[in-house]
Structures are given as C-alpha cells and as structure tokens.
C-alpha cells in the first residue's frame, strides 16, 4: 500500500500555512541594522548619449550618503552572459558589455544611470529627482527587421551591427530541406508573432547587500531562482569576490517564471555598495520599475513552412525567426531562441528534415530572456498553428492529420532531425484521453446550442512536446553553455532519525519542501514530517544550479534520490553490524531494517542513533555519522508531452472570446504529488491563456513602453481562466532518471496558446469566416472583430 | 511620494476654505490621485480630505430624484440606490473591484472626468445636476472633454442629483487590463424622451449620441438603432481597440443597454 505521505500522495503543501497566513519570509522582509536604501535613476529615453551627470545638488540633499555612476564601477566587470551561441558561419555571437550603470549611452527605457544611496527610500528618490542629466537623444531601433537594415542606428557602437547572431540548425540539412520543398505535393506557410510578455511574479525583485569588514565577507539576499549561479556569476565575473567570501541567500521567493534566473545589475550594485557605504544597502523594485527592468519574454517574429507529400506525410519544416534580445544580453538570452527552440521543432511528429534559422537582434528595449517555457512555447506555437492550418487547407481532420504524423509508441527512443532523442512518449494515448475528456464526439451539438444563442463555438487542439530536466552538462557545454547543469543534494540524518535535506534547487512556488520530503519519506519509510527541506542559501547547500526548465524534480529530485541511496547503503551496513548479519541480507521496509528471512530487526532511529553515539559500531570499517552528498548530471533531457483541447465561445458582435472548457491531458511520467502537479498545470494554463488572449508588452516607435502598468498590461484574472480539466493518467515514465519523472512546471504555458488560437480560428471557420487564416496573439476582441470584418 | 500636509475638515465650508489656501488639492477616494502621487506625477502641498464631511455622504430620495453625496463610495451607491434607481446601482457595482468600490467616490469620478470612467455616462445619460459649494451645473454643461469640467479652481462637488428614469441600464465593455470602460453606454428612458451617453470611446470624453436618442425616443427597442453608427473619426485608438472598433461598440453597447433596460 502506498504511504499516505509518500510518492503518489496528494499531500497538502506544508509551505502554504506560512504563505497563506502572511508569514513567509521574503527578501523585502529582511531588514538589517543600519540598513540604507538605494534608488536607481533610470533612463526615460530609449537611446541617448550621456553628455553629463551633475550630482552636486542631489548630494547635498537630506539623508544622501553617496551617489554612484558608471565611474564608480570602472574596476568591475560587466553583467556576464552565460551562453555563447555560434552562428551559421562558425563565428561567435556579438556580445556587448552590459555595465552595472550606463556607460556613455543609455540603451533602453529603464537603463540605470545613477544610484542614490540614502538613509531612507524617500530621501533617495527625492535626491534622484535633483540629479541633472544631460542626455542627447539618439534615434532608437525598436522593430527587429528595421534594426537589421543598412544604416539603422546601432544599439552598441562597438559592434558591427544590431545582429547578435544568425543561427542555422541543422545547417547541414539546409539544402536537403529546400530540395524537399521542391518535391512537395503541398506547402503550407504561416507568418506569426510570438508576443512579448512581462513575467510579473507577484513578488517584485529585491536585493539587500551586506558587508562584514572583520571577516571581509559579503552577503547578498536576493529574489533569485538560483542563488549559487548568482554567487558564481557575480563573484567571479563582476566583483571579483571569491566564493568563500560571498554568501548568496534567496529566502522565500514569490514566483519567478524565469525572470528571477538572471544575474541583474541591482544585485551586484547592492553587494558592492554595502562595502563602500559600510552599511547594508537595500533595493526594492516597484511594480512600475519591474516593467522596465525585469527581463521580458518571447518576442519572436517567424515565417514557418511545412512540406507534405500527396499522402499528407510531413516531409520538411523550414523556418525563419527574428528573436529580440533587447539592449543587452541577459544571462541565458542567446540560448532561448536557439537550443531551447530549434531542438523542439520536430514537435510530436516524424518530420525527417528540419531547418531553423534564427536572427537574434539587439533593439533599444528591455533585455529578453527565458519566460515560463522559454523557446519551447515559441516552437510549439509555430508547429501547432501550422499543422492546424495545414489540416484546414487540405480539408482533413486536424486530429487525423496529427495522428497520421505522430511518432508511434513503438518508435521510441526516437531520434529527431534536430539533435534530441525522445526517450518515451505515447502521443496517441494523450490525444485520445483529451478527446474523451472533452466529449469531442458531441461538440457539434454544443456548437449548435451556442449558435442558437448567437455565439460561435470552436474547439482548438494542440499537442506539445517539451524538453525538460535541463540538462546534460557535456551536451550543453558543446552547445555554448558556460555552466554545467547538474543538481546537488545533501541528506543529513540526525541522531534521532529526523532528516535535513539540503538541495541546490530552489523553490519559489513549486512546493519542493513538500514534494522532496515525500520522495525521501517513501524511500526510507519514515514519516514525511520528520524530514525538512532546506534550500536557497549558498552557505549551507551544496553547489547547485537552481530551478527553471522544469528541472527540479527530474534533476534535483534525482540528486536527492542518489544521496538518499548513499545514506541507505551506509545505514544498512550499520544495521548489519547491530543485527550481526551481512549487509547484503539487510532489507529496509517501512522504516525498519530486518535480516531477510528472519524476525530480527532494528528501527531507523536505532540505526541513526548508533551512527551518532557509536558505542556499538563498526568503527574500524565505517565513519560515524550519517550524512551524504550527491551530484546528479542527467544523461538526456526529459520529454513531457500532452494533448490540449480548448473549447470557446466567440461573440460575433464584439469579437470577445470566452473559454468554456480547457482540457489538459499530460504525460509527465511518474508523479510524486498529483495535487501539486495539477496546481502547476493550472498556473501554466493561466499564463498561456494570458498570452493568447490578454498579455502584450508593446513599445511605440520611440521605444517608450506603452504597456508599462496594469492599466494597460492585461494580466489574467480568475474569471478569465476557468473550466480546467487536468489529467495525467497517461504515463510513459522517463527512462533515464531514477524516479521516472519528466517535469510539469511549464507544460501549461507551452501547450495552451496554440490550442486557444486554433479554437478561435475553428469557431470563425465553422461560422463561415473562412478568410481568417490567422490572428496574432493576444486575440483581443478588437483584433478578432477586425479579422472577422477585414 | 512627496511629503504633504493633511487636513480633514468636517464641513463643506471648512473644506472650501482649506482649498483656497495655496497648493491644496481635495482628496476623496484617492483612486486616481494617490497612485499619481506615488508615481510622483502629482505633488500637492496640502491634501484636503472630503471623507469626514457628513453632508457629502449618503444616498437619499427626493421625490423623483436621487441625491448622492459627492463623497459616497461606489459600493454604497451600488447597495443603497438599488431599490430606487437600479440602472445607476448596476453601474456603480461594475466599477473597478471591491477595493476600488469601497474607496472610490462618485464626486471624485465626476470631477476627474476620465474619458473611460463609468459615472460620467450616468450623469450625462440622465441629465443629472452637479451640485457644488457655490452653484448647480447641468451635466450637459459640466463635461467639457477629457479630464476637463466646468469646475472652477477650488470648487467642490457636494452632491449629484439624478432624475430617476422610468427605465435605464448601463452596458459596459471592459478594457481587459484596467477594466475601465473600453466603451460604456448609459441609456435612460424618461417621459420626455430617451437619453444615451457614451463613455470610453471618444477622444472628447463622455458624449451624448443624439441620433440614437431620437430613434429610441420614438421606439425604445434595440432594433431602432441597428442601422445607426457613429463615425470612427474622433474615437480613441489604442492598444486595446481601434477607433473603428470603438465606434462599432458604441452601437452594440447601446443596443445591449436598451435590451437590459427593457
């Protein structure tokens, strides 16, 4: 019988009591003795030459301790980029310097120019208003295509152009792909935009820098998804602080969605300034500031084409994408439109030839990096919109066209033409499950009912694949990553048998404190409440790479399994000594060690006590204590997949879309906590539906952000996202990690946008508006109405 | 936000006196003023709170009219006007969210005259009377374009008097981010005729749609305006809707308001 708090149990999240009662301890809750406050004076123009910064009046303002500009950071490095992409011609990408404070030029609205440190936050803001800036406005580049034209203003004067890289994948396949298009019976093409998004975690970014002169040690408290990565990047590349003198703590973090992966200038500033000021320095982003300083997501423009033979088999896919990098390269920005996007362009289908071209472009906008899904939503959106369009143009059922081209269950492991090997999957099963849950067979009668009420009903389908469990270090190293992507865990068993687990991954909403405890409880057979999960502090957790890319259970959980197995191995030896048996005869079940075939046994706590009070202990063979560390480096990505169905009603008078039902049938492999998985899918769906219908980050031609607050940036509200049915009963366990898990954090955001748009096109076509081939996201009522009446 | 002095008078006379003094601004529910102060776009030296003035609070019936104190929050109007004037109560209940409705006031909304606010449509759509500390102003004379009204410097709205129509309704199409009116239409039917006021759509702020009023006065039926349209020229065009779309919504929302009122 499964444990009621072990693997597979819907245990309530233990962290929620403190979160829901307002007792979480977030970075902004940290207030140190003698703390000062920094306010960043940010550019209000998109592009300009800094001719002068006069801080004299501001320095005389009450409470001001120091005003920093770029000259204070001449000895510091720039904010580093963690990934180098090599272009089609074998050349490295163009990589501009990203200074902590603007040097010579400002390159986007929000670019920090000066930093005022004062006794209070309001004094810092008052003084910032007294800084006299002499900025000569320059013509900005905002549009990616225009940015690459001859004579376009350059974001970085020292680069040859605004082109970061021109990437081709698989470059050797290019001619063969073109040849396939020449022979195709049908070619279907689509031009689309993947709209720019702002992550908007509930908690804005915060950083508190502290310096202890007696130990010459720095501490940074920050809202990060990966404190060890921040320590490495900031210590080694920006401020030249060795790891043993730098502690980075990411306490409770209120959501990240990618935007808190990156090392930001404000973190380096607070760390550095605390030493100069000789007092702690705190920065808390306002929501308005977050819109112009947090890395944005998506922002691709793509042309995609599909070649089919006469039997409607997919022959080849060819794409050309412009990907916005913004003004500087954020930590993982170059990898998103390339290795996290191009490698997923096979989707769930047997398309033998694929060529992906991506031009990454600098513009005078906020840097763009990973946002929930990161590259994979962009790939899925293209493929699933295009397959839907193909079915419509060929006059075939969109379900059947997908089924016909799906990789079959018996064809795994499946080598795609875009480098990756899918280990398992059963796309036919997830599709069938989704259609069953959606009662797709009776859609027509529901549509007729809507029609009687003057509404257009549509059903949209998408089937996604993603690569999670990021990532095999040797592989990503070859692809340009400047880091490994393993994960770590230390399992410290205490004398009385309770267990403290230290993980290198980080929880900022995912419920690791609950899930990881379930894994260890299940393996040892003890009560999950006797296990505590610690994360987020580089001073007590082993070097780990943090949480993103749905990697924490698949990679971090595997490290915990590995460390726990080491603990169990040693505990069995101790038990063998206590029971006077051979270690290989010891069995561990339900928290009890017994000698196989006998009634001799010792409890878990009997063994742990012996480990720390080693009176009766094999000291000649074993060290006392019971604590093990493990690092796990995956041998492959994991490949969650799923079928999504979206049923909508469209009001033809206003163009407004209401989602009536959304069905997600996912294959996440094995599942540790179904309730948490369901919650993760709900959150992903909310963000994917947000992208499809509501959210849009828009700059005007002058580089001013038009959607810079919630007055214009439409976040989904609870009444926008309802009618979810989430199923994860289709299981093909991952073949290469010990738990057989795949990851569930991003799926909802990956699979839902094409399902929503396909549903809208379906509703319009069924009602006779067959001239509408595509509508770019977000499908606002105004856009839908314009398309219908265009 | 910058520092300011805060006074909370208990009478209209004291409030007017306080406002006459230097760089003072009235503060009612603060739903526009406080965010703009926090963003440092506005920095009054003195804030004169209007929420402690008894004569500016409450909903009262006076024969065929409903009088609402200028500092009455939307939630109070939604609750207390419901039995007298359900069209107005319905409008108040759709403003913002519960927190906004608990703080925001009718006087603040009308004095601000945001082109996408709801209350101006009700005031203009009923031919309400805006009562100030010194005079009475007809709604038709009060709203003078985006964020512009007939109020003089230092003049305070004390109450708004609505003639209660025989039938009325407000149909609002939400701007998806702010949930202000992308286009909202208030329709009110009186013995003397029908009034139609549109908010959210025009670059000139709230306006009356005369053609629709004429058509509905002779036939109070949604079909009566089916063939009418307002020109897109002069309508707001932004991230959320083109001017053509807003012009289209004016007709659609007018029809919906008529159906809801019928």
Interface residues (C-beta under 8 A of the other chain):
Chain A: X122 X125 X126 X129 X288 X653 X654 X655 X656 X693 X694 X696 X698 X706 X707 X710 X711 X712 X713 X714 X715 X780 X781 X782 X785 X786
Chain B: X1 X2 X39 X40 X173 X176 X177 X178 X182 X238 X239 X240 X241 X242 X244 X245 X248 X249 X252
